[in-house]
Amino acid sequence: MNKRQALIAAALAGMYTVSSGAAAHDPVDKAEKEKCYGIVKAGQNDCSSANGSHSCSGQSTVDHAPEEWKFVAKGTCEKAGGKLTGK
């Protein structure tokens, strides 16, 4: 990897960290959202699984696993085919 590629990769990683970190820790944002289980695509979960198989975001391995969740706007989970509890 040359210096230019490394600089671009570092800048993109920094932008991702800043944008995802602010949204995840904003209490107003969380108040308007709810955990929705069973709608997540592989690798797009927001945090740990309900069954304890992993403890970080982005670690789901299959689409629509019932124990994986993602934050969605309040009142939209069940309309999207999800559930408010994970099992």
N, C-alpha and C positions, 0 to 999 in steps of 0.2 A: 504494500500500500504506500503510495507516495504522500508527500506532505499535504498536497491539495485535497486528496481523498480523505485523509485523516482529519483535516480541518472541517470539511463538510460533514463528516460523520459526527464529530464532536458537537458541531452547531446544531445539527438535527436532534441529537440526543438531548442536548440542553433545552431545546424548544419543547420537546415532548415532555420532559420532566417538569418544566414550569407550567405547561398547559394542563397536564393531567393532575398534578399535585394541587393546584389551586381549586379545581373543581371537586376533588375528593374530600377536601377539608373545609369547604364552605358550609356552615351550619344552615344557612337559609336554603341553599340548594338541596341539602338532604331532607329538610322539612317538607319540601314539595315533591319528594320522590319516595318510592318504596322498593323493597327487594322483590324481584320477580323471578321465580324459579321455573326452570324448564324451557326457557326461550333462547338460551345462550348458544351461540355457535362456538365450535371448538376454538380455544385460545382467546376468547373474548369475554370471559367472566370477569366480574369486578373485584372479587376477593375470594376468600377461602370457601371450600365446598361445605355443604351442610353435613356430610358424612365424615369429614376430616381427612379425606384422601390427599389434600394439599392445602397450603395456607397462603397462597398468593394469587394475585390477579393474573389472567392470561395463561393459567395452567390447565384449564379444562381440555379434555382430549377428544370428546365426541360432541356432536351437535345435540341440543335439546335434552341433555342429561337432567333428570329431575332434581338432583342435589346441587346443581350449578345455578348461580343467580347473577342478575345484572340490575342496577338501579334504573327504574323507569319513572315517568311522571305518574303521580298518584292517580288512581282510577283507570289506568290503561293496561295493567298487567293481565287481568283476566280476559279483557277484550283481545289481547294479543295471543291468547291461548296458554298463558302461564298460570302459575299458582302463587299465592302469597306465603306458602310454607314449603319447605324443601323436604321431600321424601321420595 
